[in-house]
Amino acid sequence: MGGRVARVARTWAVVLGVVAASALLPAAPAAAHNSLTGSDPRDGARLAAAPERIELRFLATPKEATTEVTVTGPDNVAAAGGAPTFAGKRVTVPFRPGAAGLYIVTYRLASDDGHPVKGEIRFTLTTGTPAESPSASAPPTTAAPAPSTALPTSAAPSPTPAAAEADDDGGTGWLWAAGAVVVLAALGGGLLLRRRAARR
C-alpha cells in the first residue's frame, strides 16, 4: 500500500512539474516581444476638436533609436508637428491638424527579442482647418489700365498763336514808346515858348 501511494505521489509530482515548465517556457519570449497597449486618441475615435498630441502606450519601453512614428491625414498629407518624445513606455508625437477626414498613425519598433513590431491606429476629425481661399491670396491676372494724363491732340496749345500774341505785344510797345516821345517833345517845346515869352 505504501509503495502504491509513493508511485501516485511521484506521478503527480511529474505532472505538476511538466505543467509548471510549460507555463514558464512561453513567458520569456512573450515578455521580450513588445506590443501596443493603448493610445490617445483611441483607435477608431471620431473627434470634433483636434488633439494637441498623439500618445502611444506599449507593453515594454520602446527604444528611441529603433522606433518610428508617422502621422498622415487626408490625401496622405503629413500631420506630425515634430519629432516623437519618449517617456518610459509612452511615445508622444505633436499633432498638426489639417482638413477634416481620416488620420492614420503608423508605428514601427524593434522588440528585445529582435522581432520588429508594427501597426497603426486610425481616428477621424469631423471638423478640420479650413483651406485658404485661392482668390484671397492669388494676385489679379490682369491689372486695370492706368488713367492717361496726356492731353488729347486737339486740346494741345499751338505755338503759332503764342508767337502772334508776342508780335502784337511788341508792336503795341513801340507805338506807346513813340507816343511818349511825341508828348515829351511837345511839352519841352511848350516850356521853351513860355520862357521866351516871359523874357520879352
BELFENRA-V553482 format. One record per pair of residues at least 4 apart in sequence whose C-alpha atoms are under 7 Angstrom apart, sorted by sequence separation. I is the first residue (numbers start at 1). J is the second residue. D is the distance in Angstrom with one decimal. If there is no record, write none. Layout:
BEGIN
{{I & J & D} {I & J & D}}
END
This chain:
BEGIN
{{1 & 5 & 6.4} {2 & 6 & 6.3} {3 & 7 & 6.3} {4 & 8 & 6.3} {5 & 9 & 6.1} {6 & 10 & 6.2} {7 & 11 & 6.1} {8 & 12 & 6.2} {9 & 13 & 6.1} {10 & 14 & 6.3} {11 & 15 & 6.3} {12 & 16 & 6.0} {13 & 17 & 6.1} {14 & 18 & 6.2} {15 & 19 & 6.2} {16 & 20 & 6.1} {17 & 21 & 6.1} {18 & 22 & 6.1} {19 & 23 & 6.1} {20 & 24 & 6.2} {21 & 25 & 6.0} {26 & 30 & 6.3} {27 & 31 & 6.1} {28 & 32 & 6.4} {29 & 33 & 6.2} {38 & 42 & 7.0} {41 & 45 & 6.4} {63 & 67 & 6.0} {72 & 76 & 5.4} {73 & 77 & 5.1} {86 & 90 & 6.0} {87 & 91 & 6.5} {110 & 114 & 6.0} {111 & 115 & 5.4} {133 & 137 & 7.0} {134 & 138 & 5.7} {151 & 155 & 6.4} {152 & 156 & 6.5} {159 & 163 & 6.4} {160 & 164 & 6.3} {161 & 165 & 6.1} {162 & 166 & 6.2} {163 & 167 & 6.2} {164 & 168 & 6.2} {165 & 169 & 6.2} {166 & 170 & 6.2} {167 & 171 & 6.2} {168 & 172 & 6.2} {169 & 173 & 6.2} {170 & 174 & 6.5} {171 & 175 & 6.4} {172 & 176 & 6.3} {173 & 177 & 6.2} {174 & 178 & 6.2} {175 & 179 & 6.2} {176 & 180 & 6.2} {177 & 181 & 6.4} {178 & 182 & 6.3} {179 & 183 & 6.2} {180 & 184 & 6.1} {181 & 185 & 6.1} {182 & 186 & 6.2} {183 & 187 & 6.2} {184 & 188 & 6.1} {185 & 189 & 6.1} {186 & 190 & 6.1} {187 & 191 & 6.3} {188 & 192 & 6.4} {189 & 193 & 6.3} {190 & 194 & 6.3} {191 & 195 & 6.3} {192 & 196 & 6.3} {193 & 197 & 6.2} {194 & 198 & 6.1} {195 & 199 & 6.3} {196 & 200 & 6.5} {62 & 67 & 6.7} {72 & 77 & 5.3} {73 & 78 & 6.2} {86 & 91 & 4.8} {110 & 115 & 5.9} {111 & 116 & 6.1} {151 & 156 & 6.4} {72 & 78 & 4.4} {73 & 79 & 6.0} {85 & 91 & 5.7} {86 & 92 & 6.5} {110 & 116 & 4.4} {111 & 117 & 6.7} {71 & 78 & 6.0} {72 & 79 & 5.1} {84 & 91 & 6.4} {85 & 92 & 5.2} {109 & 116 & 5.7} {110 & 117 & 5.9} {71 & 79 & 5.2} {84 & 92 & 5.4} {85 & 93 & 6.5} {109 & 117 & 5.3} {71 & 80 & 5.3} {84 & 93 & 4.5} {108 & 117 & 5.6} {109 & 118 & 6.4} {70 & 80 & 6.7} {83 & 93 & 6.4} {108 & 118 & 4.2} {82 & 93 & 6.7} {107 & 118 & 5.5} {108 & 119 & 6.7} {82 & 94 & 5.7} {107 & 119 & 5.6} {41 & 54 & 6.6} {80 & 93 & 6.6} {81 & 94 & 4.7} {106 & 119 & 5.9} {107 & 120 & 6.0} {40 & 54 & 5.8} {80 & 94 & 5.9} {81 & 95 & 5.0} {106 & 120 & 4.3} {40 & 55 & 5.1} {80 & 95 & 5.0} {81 & 96 & 4.9} {105 & 120 & 5.3} {106 & 121 & 6.7} {39 & 55 & 5.5} {40 & 56 & 6.7} {79 & 95 & 6.1} {80 & 96 & 5.5} {104 & 120 & 6.7} {105 & 121 & 5.3} {39 & 56 & 4.5} {79 & 96 & 4.8} {104 & 121 & 6.0} {105 & 122 & 6.3} {38 & 56 & 6.2} {39 & 57 & 5.8} {79 & 97 & 6.0} {104 & 122 & 4.7} {38 & 57 & 5.1} {103 & 122 & 5.8} {104 & 123 & 6.8} {37 & 57 & 5.5} {102 & 122 & 7.0} {103 & 123 & 5.5} {36 & 57 & 5.9} {37 & 58 & 5.1} {102 & 123 & 6.0} {103 & 124 & 5.9} {36 & 58 & 4.4} {37 & 59 & 5.9} {64 & 86 & 7.0} {102 & 124 & 4.4} {35 & 58 & 5.6} {36 & 59 & 6.2} {101 & 124 & 5.4} {102 & 125 & 6.5} {34 & 58 & 6.9} {35 & 59 & 5.5} {101 & 125 & 5.3} {34 & 59 & 5.6} {74 & 99 & 6.8} {100 & 125 & 5.0} {101 & 126 & 6.4} {34 & 60 & 5.5} {100 & 126 & 5.4} {61 & 88 & 5.6} {62 & 89 & 6.2} {74 & 101 & 5.8} {100 & 127 & 5.0} {61 & 89 & 4.2} {74 & 102 & 5.9} {100 & 128 & 4.0} {60 & 89 & 5.9} {73 & 102 & 6.0} {74 & 103 & 6.6} {99 & 128 & 4.4} {59 & 89 & 6.9} {73 & 103 & 4.4} {98 & 128 & 5.6} {99 & 129 & 5.3} {58 & 89 & 5.4} {72 & 103 & 5.7} {73 & 104 & 6.5} {97 & 128 & 6.8} {98 & 129 & 5.1} {99 & 130 & 6.6} {57 & 89 & 5.8} {58 & 90 & 6.5} {72 & 104 & 5.4} {97 & 129 & 6.8} {57 & 90 & 4.6} {71 & 104 & 5.7} {72 & 105 & 6.7} {56 & 90 & 5.7} {57 & 91 & 6.6} {71 & 105 & 4.6} {55 & 90 & 6.7} {56 & 91 & 5.2} {70 & 105 & 5.8} {71 & 106 & 6.5} {55 & 91 & 5.7} {56 & 92 & 6.4} {70 & 106 & 5.3} {55 & 92 & 4.5} {69 & 106 & 5.6} {70 & 107 & 6.6} {54 & 92 & 5.6} {55 & 93 & 6.5} {69 & 107 & 4.5} {53 & 92 & 6.6} {54 & 93 & 5.2} {68 & 107 & 5.6} {69 & 108 & 6.6} {53 & 93 & 5.5} {54 & 94 & 6.3} {68 & 108 & 5.2} {53 & 94 & 4.3} {54 & 95 & 6.3} {67 & 108 & 5.7} {68 & 109 & 6.3} {52 & 94 & 6.2} {53 & 95 & 4.7} {67 & 109 & 4.3} {52 & 95 & 5.5} {66 & 109 & 5.4} {67 & 110 & 7.0} {51 & 95 & 6.8} {66 & 110 & 5.9} {50 & 97 & 6.4} {62 & 109 & 7.0} {50 & 125 & 6.8} {34 & 111 & 5.3} {46 & 123 & 5.9} {47 & 124 & 6.1} {48 & 125 & 5.9} {33 & 111 & 5.3} {43 & 121 & 4.9} {44 & 122 & 5.4} {45 & 123 & 4.8} {46 & 124 & 4.7} {47 & 125 & 5.0} {48 & 126 & 5.1} {49 & 127 & 7.0} {32 & 111 & 6.4} {33 & 112 & 6.5} {43 & 122 & 5.2} {44 & 123 & 4.9} {45 & 124 & 6.3} {46 & 125 & 6.0} {47 & 126 & 6.0} {48 & 127 & 5.6} {32 & 112 & 5.2} {33 & 113 & 6.2} {43 & 123 & 6.0} {46 & 126 & 6.8} {32 & 113 & 5.3} {35 & 117 & 6.8} {34 & 117 & 6.9}}
END
